[in-house]
Amino acid sequence: MAFRTTKAPKTRDEERFARDPGASKGEMTSGGRRSAKHDPMLGPRRGRLRAESLLMRLVATGGILGLGVLLGALLVSQDVAGWIVGLCVSGVSLILAALLWSSSEL
């Protein structure tokens, strides 16, 4: 008993490449995937140095302090009670700093 084998239907990229080989930046391989040398996706990044990470966090912490000063000045200019200004500024600063220092990206 002989089985007849059929080719799998082509993907959109394979059909487009078959019609116009210059339409695709990467060269198609026999498996229908683009070759790695023309892959448009970025490769994995190298890890940050410890000093670079610390410097980035310190700069961002300075930015959080600046936002707190701006928020405090805005609230004081609107005649908000001092304890409310202190509570708002400290709460916002605490939340932003917690998000910053818990981030594994920096």
Phi and psi in radians as a Rosetta constraint file:
Dihedral C 1 N 2 CA 2 C 2 CIRCULARHARMONIC -1.817 0.35
Dihedral N 2 CA 2 C 2 N 3 CIRCULARHARMONIC 2.311 0.35
Dihedral C 2 N 3 CA 3 C 3 CIRCULARHARMONIC -1.690 0.35
Dihedral N 3 CA 3 C 3 N 4 CIRCULARHARMONIC 2.426 0.35
Dihedral C 3 N 4 CA 4 C 4 CIRCULARHARMONIC -1.622 0.35
Dihedral N 4 CA 4 C 4 N 5 CIRCULARHARMONIC 2.197 0.35
Dihedral C 4 N 5 CA 5 C 5 CIRCULARHARMONIC -1.713 0.35
Dihedral N 5 CA 5 C 5 N 6 CIRCULARHARMONIC 2.416 0.35
Dihedral C 5 N 6 CA 6 C 6 CIRCULARHARMONIC -2.096 0.35
Dihedral N 6 CA 6 C 6 N 7 CIRCULARHARMONIC 2.675 0.35
Dihedral C 6 N 7 CA 7 C 7 CIRCULARHARMONIC -1.358 0.35
Dihedral N 7 CA 7 C 7 N 8 CIRCULARHARMONIC 2.594 0.35
Dihedral C 7 N 8 CA 8 C 8 CIRCULARHARMONIC -1.211 0.35
Dihedral N 8 CA 8 C 8 N 9 CIRCULARHARMONIC 2.598 0.35
Dihedral C 8 N 9 CA 9 C 9 CIRCULARHARMONIC -1.070 0.35
Dihedral N 9 CA 9 C 9 N 10 CIRCULARHARMONIC 2.544 0.35
Dihedral C 9 N 10 CA 10 C 10 CIRCULARHARMONIC -1.309 0.35
Dihedral N 10 CA 10 C 10 N 11 CIRCULARHARMONIC 2.601 0.35
Dihedral C 10 N 11 CA 11 C 11 CIRCULARHARMONIC -1.394 0.35
Dihedral N 11 CA 11 C 11 N 12 CIRCULARHARMONIC 2.962 0.35
Dihedral C 11 N 12 CA 12 C 12 CIRCULARHARMONIC -1.021 0.35
Dihedral N 12 CA 12 C 12 N 13 CIRCULARHARMONIC -0.753 0.35
Dihedral C 12 N 13 CA 13 C 13 CIRCULARHARMONIC -1.110 0.35
Dihedral N 13 CA 13 C 13 N 14 CIRCULARHARMONIC -0.706 0.35
Dihedral C 13 N 14 CA 14 C 14 CIRCULARHARMONIC -1.141 0.35
Dihedral N 14 CA 14 C 14 N 15 CIRCULARHARMONIC -0.711 0.35
Dihedral C 14 N 15 CA 15 C 15 CIRCULARHARMONIC -1.143 0.35
Dihedral N 15 CA 15 C 15 N 16 CIRCULARHARMONIC -0.759 0.35
Dihedral C 15 N 16 CA 16 C 16 CIRCULARHARMONIC -1.121 0.35
Dihedral N 16 CA 16 C 16 N 17 CIRCULARHARMONIC -0.707 0.35
Dihedral C 16 N 17 CA 17 C 17 CIRCULARHARMONIC -1.166 0.35
Dihedral N 17 CA 17 C 17 N 18 CIRCULARHARMONIC -0.647 0.35
Dihedral C 17 N 18 CA 18 C 18 CIRCULARHARMONIC -1.159 0.35
Dihedral N 18 CA 18 C 18 N 19 CIRCULARHARMONIC -0.644 0.35
Dihedral C 18 N 19 CA 19 C 19 CIRCULARHARMONIC -1.279 0.35
Dihedral N 19 CA 19 C 19 N 20 CIRCULARHARMONIC -0.770 0.35
Dihedral C 19 N 20 CA 20 C 20 CIRCULARHARMONIC -2.430 0.35
Dihedral N 20 CA 20 C 20 N 21 CIRCULARHARMONIC 1.693 0.35
Dihedral C 20 N 21 CA 21 C 21 CIRCULARHARMONIC -1.037 0.35
Dihedral N 21 CA 21 C 21 N 22 CIRCULARHARMONIC -0.434 0.35
Dihedral C 21 N 22 CA 22 C 22 CIRCULARHARMONIC -1.468 0.35
Dihedral N 22 CA 22 C 22 N 23 CIRCULARHARMONIC -0.064 0.35
Dihedral C 22 N 23 CA 23 C 23 CIRCULARHARMONIC -1.261 0.35
Dihedral N 23 CA 23 C 23 N 24 CIRCULARHARMONIC -0.395 0.35
Dihedral C 23 N 24 CA 24 C 24 CIRCULARHARMONIC -1.910 0.35
Dihedral N 24 CA 24 C 24 N 25 CIRCULARHARMONIC 2.427 0.35
Dihedral C 24 N 25 CA 25 C 25 CIRCULARHARMONIC -1.255 0.35
Dihedral N 25 CA 25 C 25 N 26 CIRCULARHARMONIC -0.685 0.35
Dihedral C 25 N 26 CA 26 C 26 CIRCULARHARMONIC -1.589 0.35
Dihedral N 26 CA 26 C 26 N 27 CIRCULARHARMONIC 2.686 0.35
Dihedral C 26 N 27 CA 27 C 27 CIRCULARHARMONIC -1.481 0.35
Dihedral N 27 CA 27 C 27 N 28 CIRCULARHARMONIC 2.392 0.35
Dihedral C 27 N 28 CA 28 C 28 CIRCULARHARMONIC -1.392 0.35
Dihedral N 28 CA 28 C 28 N 29 CIRCULARHARMONIC 2.430 0.35
Dihedral C 28 N 29 CA 29 C 29 CIRCULARHARMONIC -1.687 0.35
Dihedral N 29 CA 29 C 29 N 30 CIRCULARHARMONIC 3.089 0.35
Dihedral C 29 N 30 CA 30 C 30 CIRCULARHARMONIC -1.126 0.35
Dihedral N 30 CA 30 C 30 N 31 CIRCULARHARMONIC -0.443 0.35
Dihedral C 30 N 31 CA 31 C 31 CIRCULARHARMONIC -1.450 0.35
Dihedral N 31 CA 31 C 31 N 32 CIRCULARHARMONIC -0.031 0.35
Dihedral C 31 N 32 CA 32 C 32 CIRCULARHARMONIC 1.550 0.35
Dihedral N 32 CA 32 C 32 N 33 CIRCULARHARMONIC 0.137 0.35
Dihedral C 32 N 33 CA 33 C 33 CIRCULARHARMONIC -1.835 0.35
Dihedral N 33 CA 33 C 33 N 34 CIRCULARHARMONIC 2.740 0.35
Dihedral C 33 N 34 CA 34 C 34 CIRCULARHARMONIC -1.320 0.35
Dihedral N 34 CA 34 C 34 N 35 CIRCULARHARMONIC 2.613 0.35
Dihedral C 34 N 35 CA 35 C 35 CIRCULARHARMONIC -1.251 0.35
Dihedral N 35 CA 35 C 35 N 36 CIRCULARHARMONIC 2.672 0.35
Dihedral C 35 N 36 CA 36 C 36 CIRCULARHARMONIC -1.192 0.35
Dihedral N 36 CA 36 C 36 N 37 CIRCULARHARMONIC -0.459 0.35
Dihedral C 36 N 37 CA 37 C 37 CIRCULARHARMONIC -1.239 0.35
Dihedral N 37 CA 37 C 37 N 38 CIRCULARHARMONIC -0.298 0.35
Dihedral C 37 N 38 CA 38 C 38 CIRCULARHARMONIC -2.024 0.35
Dihedral N 38 CA 38 C 38 N 39 CIRCULARHARMONIC 0.373 0.35
Dihedral C 38 N 39 CA 39 C 39 CIRCULARHARMONIC -1.226 0.35
Dihedral N 39 CA 39 C 39 N 40 CIRCULARHARMONIC 2.158 0.35
Dihedral C 39 N 40 CA 40 C 40 CIRCULARHARMONIC -1.319 0.35
Dihedral N 40 CA 40 C 40 N 41 CIRCULARHARMONIC -0.239 0.35
Dihedral C 40 N 41 CA 41 C 41 CIRCULARHARMONIC -1.342 0.35
Dihedral N 41 CA 41 C 41 N 42 CIRCULARHARMONIC 2.565 0.35
Dihedral C 41 N 42 CA 42 C 42 CIRCULARHARMONIC -1.303 0.35
Dihedral N 42 CA 42 C 42 N 43 CIRCULARHARMONIC 2.546 0.35
Dihedral C 42 N 43 CA 43 C 43 CIRCULARHARMONIC -1.384 0.35
Dihedral N 43 CA 43 C 43 N 44 CIRCULARHARMONIC 3.108 0.35
Dihedral C 43 N 44 CA 44 C 44 CIRCULARHARMONIC -1.161 0.35
Dihedral N 44 CA 44 C 44 N 45 CIRCULARHARMONIC 2.463 0.35
Dihedral C 44 N 45 CA 45 C 45 CIRCULARHARMONIC -1.418 0.35
Dihedral N 45 CA 45 C 45 N 46 CIRCULARHARMONIC 2.676 0.35
Dihedral C 45 N 46 CA 46 C 46 CIRCULARHARMONIC -1.313 0.35
Dihedral N 46 CA 46 C 46 N 47 CIRCULARHARMONIC 2.708 0.35
Dihedral C 46 N 47 CA 47 C 47 CIRCULARHARMONIC -1.247 0.35
Dihedral N 47 CA 47 C 47 N 48 CIRCULARHARMONIC 2.662 0.35
Dihedral C 47 N 48 CA 48 C 48 CIRCULARHARMONIC -1.332 0.35
Dihedral N 48 CA 48 C 48 N 49 CIRCULARHARMONIC 2.615 0.35
Dihedral C 48 N 49 CA 49 C 49 CIRCULARHARMONIC -1.219 0.35
Dihedral N 49 CA 49 C 49 N 50 CIRCULARHARMONIC 2.668 0.35
Dihedral C 49 N 50 CA 50 C 50 CIRCULARHARMONIC -1.067 0.35
Dihedral N 50 CA 50 C 50 N 51 CIRCULARHARMONIC -0.721 0.35
Dihedral C 50 N 51 CA 51 C 51 CIRCULARHARMONIC -1.154 0.35
Dihedral N 51 CA 51 C 51 N 52 CIRCULARHARMONIC -0.670 0.35
Dihedral C 51 N 52 CA 52 C 52 CIRCULARHARMONIC -1.135 0.35
Dihedral N 52 CA 52 C 52 N 53 CIRCULARHARMONIC -0.728 0.35
Dihedral C 52 N 53 CA 53 C 53 CIRCULARHARMONIC -1.115 0.35
Dihedral N 53 CA 53 C 53 N 54 CIRCULARHARMONIC -0.756 0.35
Dihedral C 53 N 54 CA 54 C 54 CIRCULARHARMONIC -1.115 0.35
Dihedral N 54 CA 54 C 54 N 55 CIRCULARHARMONIC -0.750 0.35
Dihedral C 54 N 55 CA 55 C 55 CIRCULARHARMONIC -1.090 0.35
Dihedral N 55 CA 55 C 55 N 56 CIRCULARHARMONIC -0.737 0.35
Dihedral C 55 N 56 CA 56 C 56 CIRCULARHARMONIC -1.077 0.35
Dihedral N 56 CA 56 C 56 N 57 CIRCULARHARMONIC -0.733 0.35
Dihedral C 56 N 57 CA 57 C 57 CIRCULARHARMONIC -1.167 0.35
Dihedral N 57 CA 57 C 57 N 58 CIRCULARHARMONIC -0.662 0.35
Dihedral C 57 N 58 CA 58 C 58 CIRCULARHARMONIC -1.170 0.35
Dihedral N 58 CA 58 C 58 N 59 CIRCULARHARMONIC -0.699 0.35
Dihedral C 58 N 59 CA 59 C 59 CIRCULARHARMONIC -1.116 0.35
Dihedral N 59 CA 59 C 59 N 60 CIRCULARHARMONIC -0.759 0.35
Dihedral C 59 N 60 CA 60 C 60 CIRCULARHARMONIC -1.150 0.35
Dihedral N 60 CA 60 C 60 N 61 CIRCULARHARMONIC -0.623 0.35
Dihedral C 60 N 61 CA 61 C 61 CIRCULARHARMONIC -1.129 0.35
Dihedral N 61 CA 61 C 61 N 62 CIRCULARHARMONIC -0.679 0.35
Dihedral C 61 N 62 CA 62 C 62 CIRCULARHARMONIC -1.064 0.35
Dihedral N 62 CA 62 C 62 N 63 CIRCULARHARMONIC -0.663 0.35
Dihedral C 62 N 63 CA 63 C 63 CIRCULARHARMONIC -1.125 0.35
Dihedral N 63 CA 63 C 63 N 64 CIRCULARHARMONIC -0.652 0.35
Dihedral C 63 N 64 CA 64 C 64 CIRCULARHARMONIC -1.140 0.35
Dihedral N 64 CA 64 C 64 N 65 CIRCULARHARMONIC -0.723 0.35
Dihedral C 64 N 65 CA 65 C 65 CIRCULARHARMONIC -1.095 0.35
Dihedral N 65 CA 65 C 65 N 66 CIRCULARHARMONIC -0.707 0.35
Dihedral C 65 N 66 CA 66 C 66 CIRCULARHARMONIC -1.077 0.35
Dihedral N 66 CA 66 C 66 N 67 CIRCULARHARMONIC -0.720 0.35
Dihedral C 66 N 67 CA 67 C 67 CIRCULARHARMONIC -1.122 0.35
Dihedral N 67 CA 67 C 67 N 68 CIRCULARHARMONIC -0.651 0.35
Dihedral C 67 N 68 CA 68 C 68 CIRCULARHARMONIC -1.117 0.35
Dihedral N 68 CA 68 C 68 N 69 CIRCULARHARMONIC -0.727 0.35
Dihedral C 68 N 69 CA 69 C 69 CIRCULARHARMONIC -1.120 0.35
Dihedral N 69 CA 69 C 69 N 70 CIRCULARHARMONIC -0.753 0.35
Dihedral C 69 N 70 CA 70 C 70 CIRCULARHARMONIC -1.077 0.35
Dihedral N 70 CA 70 C 70 N 71 CIRCULARHARMONIC -0.795 0.35
Dihedral C 70 N 71 CA 71 C 71 CIRCULARHARMONIC -1.099 0.35
Dihedral N 71 CA 71 C 71 N 72 CIRCULARHARMONIC -0.750 0.35
Dihedral C 71 N 72 CA 72 C 72 CIRCULARHARMONIC -1.093 0.35
Dihedral N 72 CA 72 C 72 N 73 CIRCULARHARMONIC -0.766 0.35
Dihedral C 72 N 73 CA 73 C 73 CIRCULARHARMONIC -1.111 0.35
Dihedral N 73 CA 73 C 73 N 74 CIRCULARHARMONIC -0.687 0.35
Dihedral C 73 N 74 CA 74 C 74 CIRCULARHARMONIC -1.129 0.35
Dihedral N 74 CA 74 C 74 N 75 CIRCULARHARMONIC -0.763 0.35
Dihedral C 74 N 75 CA 75 C 75 CIRCULARHARMONIC -1.197 0.35
Dihedral N 75 CA 75 C 75 N 76 CIRCULARHARMONIC -0.684 0.35
Dihedral C 75 N 76 CA 76 C 76 CIRCULARHARMONIC -1.159 0.35
Dihedral N 76 CA 76 C 76 N 77 CIRCULARHARMONIC -0.645 0.35
Dihedral C 76 N 77 CA 77 C 77 CIRCULARHARMONIC -1.158 0.35
Dihedral N 77 CA 77 C 77 N 78 CIRCULARHARMONIC -0.347 0.35
Dihedral C 77 N 78 CA 78 C 78 CIRCULARHARMONIC -1.696 0.35
Dihedral N 78 CA 78 C 78 N 79 CIRCULARHARMONIC 0.252 0.35
Dihedral C 78 N 79 CA 79 C 79 CIRCULARHARMONIC 0.999 0.35
Dihedral N 79 CA 79 C 79 N 80 CIRCULARHARMONIC 0.732 0.35
Dihedral C 79 N 80 CA 80 C 80 CIRCULARHARMONIC -1.443 0.35
Dihedral N 80 CA 80 C 80 N 81 CIRCULARHARMONIC 2.553 0.35
Dihedral C 80 N 81 CA 81 C 81 CIRCULARHARMONIC -1.039 0.35
Dihedral N 81 CA 81 C 81 N 82 CIRCULARHARMONIC 2.533 0.35
Dihedral C 81 N 82 CA 82 C 82 CIRCULARHARMONIC -1.020 0.35
Dihedral N 82 CA 82 C 82 N 83 CIRCULARHARMONIC -0.704 0.35
Dihedral C 82 N 83 CA 83 C 83 CIRCULARHARMONIC -1.176 0.35
Dihedral N 83 CA 83 C 83 N 84 CIRCULARHARMONIC -0.556 0.35
Dihedral C 83 N 84 CA 84 C 84 CIRCULARHARMONIC -1.232 0.35
Dihedral N 84 CA 84 C 84 N 85 CIRCULARHARMONIC -0.704 0.35
Dihedral C 84 N 85 CA 85 C 85 CIRCULARHARMONIC -1.056 0.35
Dihedral N 85 CA 85 C 85 N 86 CIRCULARHARMONIC -0.841 0.35
Dihedral C 85 N 86 CA 86 C 86 CIRCULARHARMONIC -1.068 0.35
Dihedral N 86 CA 86 C 86 N 87 CIRCULARHARMONIC -0.729 0.35
Dihedral C 86 N 87 CA 87 C 87 CIRCULARHARMONIC -1.132 0.35
Dihedral N 87 CA 87 C 87 N 88 CIRCULARHARMONIC -0.779 0.35
Dihedral C 87 N 88 CA 88 C 88 CIRCULARHARMONIC -1.144 0.35
Dihedral N 88 CA 88 C 88 N 89 CIRCULARHARMONIC -0.834 0.35
Dihedral C 88 N 89 CA 89 C 89 CIRCULARHARMONIC -1.114 0.35
Dihedral N 89 CA 89 C 89 N 90 CIRCULARHARMONIC -0.785 0.35
Dihedral C 89 N 90 CA 90 C 90 CIRCULARHARMONIC -1.187 0.35
Dihedral N 90 CA 90 C 90 N 91 CIRCULARHARMONIC -0.663 0.35
Dihedral C 90 N 91 CA 91 C 91 CIRCULARHARMONIC -1.125 0.35
Dihedral N 91 CA 91 C 91 N 92 CIRCULARHARMONIC -0.825 0.35
Dihedral C 91 N 92 CA 92 C 92 CIRCULARHARMONIC -1.121 0.35
Dihedral N 92 CA 92 C 92 N 93 CIRCULARHARMONIC -0.759 0.35
Dihedral C 92 N 93 CA 93 C 93 CIRCULARHARMONIC -1.098 0.35
Dihedral N 93 CA 93 C 93 N 94 CIRCULARHARMONIC -0.735 0.35
Dihedral C 93 N 94 CA 94 C 94 CIRCULARHARMONIC -1.118 0.35
Dihedral N 94 CA 94 C 94 N 95 CIRCULARHARMONIC -0.774 0.35
Dihedral C 94 N 95 CA 95 C 95 CIRCULARHARMONIC -1.145 0.35
Dihedral N 95 CA 95 C 95 N 96 CIRCULARHARMONIC -0.805 0.35
Dihedral C 95 N 96 CA 96 C 96 CIRCULARHARMONIC -1.135 0.35
Dihedral N 96 CA 96 C 96 N 97 CIRCULARHARMONIC -0.695 0.35
Dihedral C 96 N 97 CA 97 C 97 CIRCULARHARMONIC -1.167 0.35
Dihedral N 97 CA 97 C 97 N 98 CIRCULARHARMONIC -0.676 0.35
Dihedral C 97 N 98 CA 98 C 98 CIRCULARHARMONIC -1.114 0.35
Dihedral N 98 CA 98 C 98 N 99 CIRCULARHARMONIC -0.734 0.35
Dihedral C 98 N 99 CA 99 C 99 CIRCULARHARMONIC -1.117 0.35
Dihedral N 99 CA 99 C 99 N 100 CIRCULARHARMONIC -0.736 0.35
Dihedral C 99 N 100 CA 100 C 100 CIRCULARHARMONIC -1.130 0.35
Dihedral N 100 CA 100 C 100 N 101 CIRCULARHARMONIC -0.884 0.35
Dihedral C 100 N 101 CA 101 C 101 CIRCULARHARMONIC -1.353 0.35
Dihedral N 101 CA 101 C 101 N 102 CIRCULARHARMONIC -0.272 0.35
Dihedral C 101 N 102 CA 102 C 102 CIRCULARHARMONIC -1.565 0.35
Dihedral N 102 CA 102 C 102 N 103 CIRCULARHARMONIC -0.172 0.35
Dihedral C 102 N 103 CA 103 C 103 CIRCULARHARMONIC -1.208 0.35
Dihedral N 103 CA 103 C 103 N 104 CIRCULARHARMONIC 2.349 0.35
Dihedral C 103 N 104 CA 104 C 104 CIRCULARHARMONIC -1.599 0.35
Dihedral N 104 CA 104 C 104 N 105 CIRCULARHARMONIC -0.091 0.35
Dihedral C 104 N 105 CA 105 C 105 CIRCULARHARMONIC -1.340 0.35
Dihedral N 105 CA 105 C 105 N 106 CIRCULARHARMONIC -0.508 0.35
